[in-house]
């Protein structure tokens, strides 16, 4: 009889090659795989043919299952089948509600293991040439959720706008205008800013500008979720930002 256990795996930011070897090994040994919308489905090809594959993701605010239902499924499936793999985009402990699932499973004596993943907070900007830190530009970086459990803008955004750190905001596209307004009020209207959609994937899209121009640019390029917002001087290091500067200067001379 299989021992009930849960492996919580960070699937990485989208590129399937960015998952860890340990994550792949766990997928191969899984009896059941519960996977999210942001986890690349190509990773399921590593699973055994007889493994159950259950989609439990969320798209555009629509849930297939609530978090309570997912927690319940983890436990019941582990008790019935044995090894349950929970495949989550990015890193499961970075705004992934991973700890909630571990805590619930442990309450039913289900063995638990966490396999960390590459977070989109770093990998998505890097995929378009934006470092989150660089000597002389940024000494630290903040990673903030754009939307809280209550659906409100995080209060930390106001604190971040007063910092010289690189600010990386996840799940913030629906609050983009509010975010830009806060940074503008803190004298950061001309601070470089970027939005990266589908970072590390083949269909990656990005737009760069400043706090004052990014909304118009993102609307023009039809940038949408899943996307990572980056605010800070490090954005100016990207080739895309410098190419845009050249174009703008040329247009001004004309």
Buried (B, 14 or more C-beta within 10 A) or exposed (E): EEEBBBBBBBBBBBBBEBBBEEBBBBBEBBBBBBBBBBBBBEBBEBBEEEBBBBBBBBEEEEEBBEBEEBBBBBBEBBBEBBBBBBBBBBBBBBBBBBEEBBEBBEEBEBEBEBBBBBBBBBBBBBBBBBBBBBEEBBEEBBBBBBBEEEEEBBEBBEBBBEBEBBBBBBBBBBBBEBBBBBBBEBEBBEBBBBBBBBBBBEEBBBBBBBBBBBBEBBEEEEBBBBBBBBBBBBBBBBEBBEEBEEEEEEEEEE
